[in-house]
Amino acid sequence: MSDDQKARVQAQFGPSAAAYVASAGHAGGPDLEQLLAWGRKRAAQRVLDIATGGGHTALAFSRFTPSVVAVDLTVPMLRAARDFASSEHAAVRFLAADVEALPFQDASFGTVTCRIAAHHFPALLPALRQVARVLRPGGSLLVQDILGHDDETASAFILEVERRRDPSHVRAFRQLEWTAFLRAAGFTVMDEAIMTKRRPWEEWTGRMRMSPEAKADLERFVLAAPAPARAAFDFVIEDGRVQSFTDRMLLLRADRD
Ligand SMILES: C[S@@+](CC[C@H](N)C(=O)[O-])C[C@H]1O[C@@H](n2cnc3c(N)ncnc32)[C@H](O)[C@@H]1O
């Protein structure tokens, strides 16, 4: 199951690497600013960015901290991120690695960042245990991910939307689940924030290279869904066409015990 999931991630993200480097929603935003603010407050040193994607979080941290290592499972994504970083003259070291098997010694980082990625991991707890292992005691994990919805119908609806667009989407966790998994992995949550993020439909479906048929099918699925499920994500429909929807993002700073 886990290897299948990793193959799905690579199949999904490899051909989309350039689109992720170019994505405005990944390049910046209030969520990245919040992670940076927590990083500055903690005087982040020796930063590891896991599931770096287009490398935007790693690059932003490299502007004020001398050592940033970025890892990702998908080699074409890493190549695109490395080219982007060198065009920006950013000192980031890129390495291929799976979050469940980080190739670093125990306690080798002071800060680990993970932004918009945990919903792709086969399971959250093994990933958090690896992060705890490579963080020094007292070090911080700065994480941002899609917040799971508390209502079961809304949650099942958006999971179906997400998986039709991106079969490598596993699931978004609720805040209580994050707190429990972090606790089990040896972390204490110190700071938290929730932010909304609007997803323009064309850009969001286009970035994952959906075929016109799959896109039309997904739009029909959304339009036929119960109105309260759509309302939970603020779907905007104009002239019978989906324009956008809004996600909530959970941001946490958790310190290693
Ligand atoms: C949306 S992108 C990440 C965006 C990026 N962190 C940022 O701040 O812009 C998700 C990334 O997670 C990576 N990924 C998914 N599962 C992974 C795993 N098990 N180990 C490492 N990387 C993984 C994918 O290859 C993909 O590049």
Ligand as a Chemical Component Dictionary entry (heavy atoms), coordinates in Angstrom:
data_LIG
# 
_chem_comp.id                   LIG 
_chem_comp.type                 NON-POLYMER 
_chem_comp.pdbx_formal_charge   0 
_chem_comp.three_letter_code    LIG 
# 
loop_
_chem_comp_atom.comp_id 
_chem_comp_atom.atom_id 
_chem_comp_atom.alt_atom_id 
_chem_comp_atom.type_symbol 
_chem_comp_atom.charge 
_chem_comp_atom.model_Cartn_x 
_chem_comp_atom.model_Cartn_y 
_chem_comp_atom.model_Cartn_z 
_chem_comp_atom.pdbx_ordinal 
LIG C1  C1  C 0  2.516 20.271 -3.026 1  
LIG S1  S1  S 1  4.120 19.721 -3.087 2  
LIG C2  C2  C 0  4.909 20.533 -1.718 3  
LIG C3  C3  C 0  4.957 22.033 -1.764 4  
LIG C4  C4  C 0  6.120 22.660 -1.041 5  
LIG N1  N1  N 0  6.394 22.077 0.251  6  
LIG C5  C5  C 0  5.973 24.190 -0.916 7  
LIG O1  O1  O 0  6.104 24.741 0.176  8  
LIG O2  O2  O -1 5.721 24.821 -1.967 9  
LIG C6  C6  C 0  4.033 18.076 -2.423 10 
LIG C7  C7  C 0  5.361 17.330 -2.525 11 
LIG O3  O3  O 0  5.348 16.245 -1.587 12 
LIG C8  C8  C 0  6.231 15.273 -2.105 13 
LIG N2  N2  N 0  6.033 14.018 -1.352 14 
LIG C9  C9  C 0  4.888 13.310 -1.255 15 
LIG N3  N3  N 0  5.088 12.210 -0.508 16 
LIG C10 C10 C 0  6.370 12.250 -0.078 17 
LIG C11 C11 C 0  7.174 11.388 0.740  18 
LIG N4  N4  N 0  6.690 10.248 1.250  19 
LIG N5  N5  N 0  8.459 11.741 0.984  20 
LIG C12 C12 C 0  8.971 12.893 0.449  21 
LIG N6  N6  N 0  8.265 13.725 -0.353 22 
LIG C13 C13 C 0  6.986 13.410 -0.612 23 
LIG C14 C14 C 0  5.838 15.212 -3.572 24 
LIG O4  O4  O 0  6.833 14.596 -4.361 25 
LIG C15 C15 C 0  5.638 16.689 -3.883 26 
LIG O5  O5  O 0  6.782 17.272 -4.462 27 
# 
loop_
_chem_comp_bond.comp_id 
_chem_comp_bond.atom_id_1 
_chem_comp_bond.atom_id_2 
_chem_comp_bond.value_order 
_chem_comp_bond.pdbx_ordinal 
LIG C1  S1  SING 1  
LIG S1  C2  SING 2  
LIG S1  C6  SING 3  
LIG C2  C3  SING 4  
LIG C3  C4  SING 5  
LIG C4  N1  SING 6  
LIG C4  C5  SING 7  
LIG C5  O1  DOUB 8  
LIG C5  O2  SING 9  
LIG C6  C7  SING 10 
LIG C7  O3  SING 11 
LIG C7  C15 SING 12 
LIG O3  C8  SING 13 
LIG C8  N2  SING 14 
LIG C8  C14 SING 15 
LIG N2  C9  SING 16 
LIG N2  C13 SING 17 
LIG C9  N3  DOUB 18 
LIG N3  C10 SING 19 
LIG C10 C11 SING 20 
LIG C10 C13 DOUB 21 
LIG C11 N4  SING 22 
LIG C11 N5  DOUB 23 
LIG N5  C12 SING 24 
LIG C12 N6  DOUB 25 
LIG N6  C13 SING 26 
LIG C14 O4  SING 27 
LIG C14 C15 SING 28 
LIG C15 O5  SING 29 
# 
